[in-house]
């Protein structure tokens, strides 16, 4: 005699796209924490780092996130983002390390750039913080669709004793096996969101109800149009002679140094509005809004070779 059983539909064993991406990212985070000794997560309060932190919290729930977060503060960050960063750290009970670019300018270790931007000045404070705290695994929110240099790093990126990245030494990653081995003094950067797109990130934010800084949504802001971008007018990014200042309804696709991060004209006031807007765009967020990536065709790759994010 046999017992009758209900057939289980094939769809019951399949994950949708967001579930698959979430599962992969959580797997990457857990594998890195299990293999490496002193991980840290780069957390600026921007959307990618917020999603990455959300995934880390899920990976270790109901326990706390078992590693600290690190932010390299240029001194030109958006106040709204810094306030959000601090509120998130307090809410989750995280340990926050902050490396201040301003400290390096004050004691002469760095000099202000002629264009006034500080994004490219973050590398040395970042590398010093990694060395000081002996971090051997640094989680970053980089995605392959952001910029072509990002696509070369895969999920795990080995950095030498000087924090530098050599594309020729990039290890293959077969069957989702991630190799975090490194010599003393070296470390690895780990990118759990590598296979995500900007649209995936926003769809996940919508699904999970993740809170973000308000400047990711449409708001009124005084801006100047410069080199095809809308740059906020403020103490660290004043209007130049002859530049008209206008009040526009804008939002930010990415956040960073106020002096080189542009806004986009937008009516997207809700997360669902943003999802529709991103689905229709054909320009990456960095290509549309980051002036420091327009210096040369290989601007990002050159900085990453020096130790940048």
LOBAKOL-606863 format. One record per residue (C-alpha): x, y, z; residue in three letters. Coordinates in steps of 0.05 Angstrom, whole numbers, padded with zeros to 5 digits, always signed. Example, Ala and Ser with C-alpha at 12.3 -4.5 7.8 and 13.67 -1.06 7.14 Angstrom:
<rs>
+00246-00090+00156Ala+00273-00021+00143Ser
</rs>
This chain:
<rs>
+00000+00000+00000Unk+00027+00069-00018Unk+00009+00137+00011Unk-00017+00189-00037Unk+00023+00254-00036Unk+00008+00321-00068Unk+00057+00340-00122Unk+00098+00402-00106Unk+00099+00451-00165Unk+00167+00467-00194Unk+00157+00541-00180Unk+00158+00526-00105Unk+00233+00512-00110Unk+00250+00575-00150Unk+00271+00641-00122Unk+00251+00705-00156Unk+00306+00753-00177Unk+00308+00794-00112Unk+00306+00731-00069Unk+00364+00702-00108Unk+00405+00766-00102Unk+00390+00771-00028Unk+00409+00698-00016Unk+00474+00706-00054Unk+00493+00770-00016Unk+00478+00739+00052Unk+00519+00678+00032Unk+00578+00723+00013Unk+00575+00761+00079Unk+00571+00698+00121Unk+00628+00665+00082Unk+00673+00725+00091Unk+00659+00730+00165Unk+00672+00656+00174Unk+00738+00658+00136Unk+00768+00724+00157Unk+00785+00751+00226Unk+00771+00826+00229Unk+00717+00848+00179Unk+00689+00918+00174Unk+00633+00947+00131Unk+00641+01014+00095Unk+00579+01053+00114Unk+00567+01124+00090Unk+00491+01128+00097Unk+00484+01122+00021Unk+00433+01074-00009Unk+00482+01018-00027Unk+00514+01017+00041Unk+00445+01019+00074Unk+00423+00958+00034Unk+00488+00923+00049Unk+00479+00936+00124Unk+00407+00912+00119Unk+00432+00847+00088Unk+00485+00839+00142Unk+00432+00848+00196Unk+00390+00794+00163Unk+00450+00748+00156Unk+00462+00746+00231Unk+00392+00757+00259Unk+00371+00750+00315Unk+00442+00765+00337Unk+00475+00833+00327Unk+00518+00850+00267Unk+00586+00820+00288Unk+00631+00874+00259Unk+00638+00950+00262Unk+00624+01000+00207Unk+00674+01050+00178Unk+00661+01117+00144Unk+00712+01162+00111Unk+00684+01232+00123Unk+00709+01282+00071Unk+00682+01341+00110Unk+00639+01357+00049Unk+00586+01304+00061Unk+00512+01321+00059Unk+00488+01338+00130Unk+00425+01297+00118Unk+00466+01235+00103Unk+00511+01243+00165Unk+00450+01250+00209Unk+00420+01187+00178Unk+00486+01150+00188Unk+00489+01167+00261Unk+00415+01149+00273Unk+00424+01082+00239Unk+00486+01065+00279Unk+00450+01082+00344Unk+00388+01042+00324Unk+00427+00979+00308Unk+00477+00986+00364Unk+00536+00986+00318Unk+00608+01007+00330Unk+00625+01065+00284Unk+00696+01085+00263Unk+00703+01151+00226Unk+00766+01172+00188Unk+00765+01247+00177Unk+00797+01277+00114Unk+00798+01344+00150Unk+00848+01317+00201Unk+00896+01301+00145Unk+00888+01371+00116Unk+00899+01403+00183Unk+00965+01369+00197Unk+00991+01372+00126Unk+00988+01299+00107Unk+00940+01319+00050Unk+00929+01383+00011Unk+00865+01412-00016Unk+00855+01400-00090Unk+00853+01459-00138Unk+00781+01441-00158Unk+00758+01440-00085Unk+00733+01368-00086Unk+00754+01317-00034Unk+00729+01251-00060Unk+00797+01231-00085Unk+00828+01250-00018Unk+00793+01192+00017Unk+00843+01138-00002Unk+00898+01152+00049Unk+00851+01160+00109Unk+00817+01095+00088Unk+00882+01056+00083Unk+00907+01084+00149Unk+00842+01064+00184Unk+00847+00994+00156Unk+00919+00988+00180Unk+00905+01019+00249Unk+00848+00971+00264Unk+00880+00913+00227Unk+00818+00900+00185Unk+00830+00842+00138Unk+00761+00844+00104Unk+00728+00907+00081Unk+00656+00902+00056Unk+00640+00953+00001Unk+00576+00970-00035Unk+00605+00971-00105Unk+00563+00943-00162Unk+00587+00922-00231Unk+00537+00967-00267Unk+00564+01030-00234Unk+00628+01038-00273Unk+00668+00993-00319Unk+00727+00987-00271Unk+00680+00957-00219Unk+00667+00897-00265Unk+00739+00875-00263Unk+00741+00862-00188Unk+00689+00807-00182Unk+00664+00794-00111Unk+00730+00788-00073Unk+00786+00836-00090Unk+00856+00825-00062Unk+00893+00887-00039Unk+00968+00885-00026Unk+01005+00911+00035Unk+00998+00982+00007Unk+00923+00974-00003Unk+00933+00973-00078Unk+00893+00932-00128Unk+00926+00898-00188Unk+00874+00875-00240Unk+00923+00823-00266Unk+00922+00788-00198Unk+00846+00783-00195Unk+00827+00712-00175Unk+00776+00671-00213Unk+00711+00656-00177Unk+00682+00589-00198Unk+00618+00558-00171Unk+00609+00615-00121Unk+00673+00596-00085Unk+00705+00659-00056Unk+00779+00659-00038Unk+00796+00708+00017Unk+00867+00683+00030Unk+00919+00736+00038Unk+00989+00747+00066Unk+01001+00787+00130Unk+00991+00861+00116Unk+00945+00848+00057Unk+00869+00850+00060Unk+00810+00836+00015Unk+00752+00880-00007Unk+00687+00842-00011Unk+00628+00866-00053Unk+00563+00830-00035Unk+00523+00873-00084Unk+00567+00858-00144Unk+00512+00825-00184Unk+00459+00877-00167Unk+00439+00935-00211Unk+00414+01003-00189Unk+00344+00981-00206Unk+00352+00917-00165Unk+00374+00960-00105Unk+00313+01005-00111Unk+00265+00947-00121Unk+00295+00914-00058Unk+00288+00979-00019Unk+00215+00981-00039Unk+00202+00909-00021Unk+00238+00912+00046Unk+00212+00981+00066Unk+00283+01006+00078Unk+00289+01078+00101Unk+00337+01124+00064Unk+00360+01197+00072Unk+00307+01244+00045Unk+00352+01273-00009Unk+00343+01209-00050Unk+00273+01234-00064Unk+00249+01296-00101Unk+00257+01361-00062Unk+00271+01434-00075Unk+00345+01455-00075Unk+00386+01514-00099Unk+00432+01489-00155Unk+00477+01512-00211Unk+00485+01477-00277Unk+00558+01460-00290Unk+00586+01411-00341Unk+00517+01383-00353Unk+00504+01369-00279Unk+00462+01403-00226Unk+00507+01418-00167Unk+00480+01440-00099Unk+00499+01510-00077Unk+00527+01513-00007Unk+00588+01531+00035Unk+00632+01477+00004Unk+00604+01485-00066Unk+00591+01559-00080Unk+00569+01585-00147Unk+00624+01610-00192Unk+00625+01680-00221Unk+00571+01686-00274Unk+00535+01622-00256Unk+00461+01633-00245Unk+00432+01599-00183Unk+00363+01569-00192Unk+00315+01531-00147Unk+00299+01464-00179Unk+00261+01402-00159Unk+00316+01349-00157Unk+00337+01285-00124Unk+00403+01248-00116Unk+00419+01181-00146Unk+00483+01175-00106Unk+00513+01214-00049Unk+00584+01234-00032Unk+00626+01297-00034Unk+00576+01354-00044Unk+00624+01391-00089Unk+00627+01337-00143Unk+00561+01299-00135Unk+00506+01324-00180Unk+00430+01319-00172Unk+00381+01301-00227Unk+00316+01337-00243Unk+00261+01292-00217Unk+00189+01288-00193Unk+00200+01220-00159Unk+00175+01232-00088Unk+00165+01159-00068Unk+00205+01095-00074Unk+00156+01069-00126Unk+00166+01133-00167Unk+00241+01123-00164Unk+00235+01050-00188Unk+00196+01074-00249Unk+00246+01130-00262Unk+00307+01084-00257Unk+00275+01032-00302Unk+00271+01084-00357Unk+00340+01115-00351Unk+00398+01094-00395Unk+00455+01129-00358Unk+00489+01100-00297Unk+00485+01139-00232Unk+00560+01153-00231Unk+00561+01172-00304Unk+00505+01221-00294Unk+00523+01252-00227Unk+00596+01244-00208Unk+00643+01297-00235Unk+00705+01263-00207Unk+00693+01203-00253Unk+00697+01247-00315Unk+00770+01266-00307Unk+00794+01210-00353Unk+00765+01146-00382Unk+00803+01106-00330Unk+00792+01153-00271Unk+00759+01101-00226Unk+00807+01046-00244Unk+00868+01090-00230Unk+00840+01108-00161Unk+00824+01036-00144Unk+00895+01015-00161Unk+00917+01065-00108Unk+00870+01036-00055Unk+00804+01073-00067Unk+00737+01040-00054Unk
</rs>
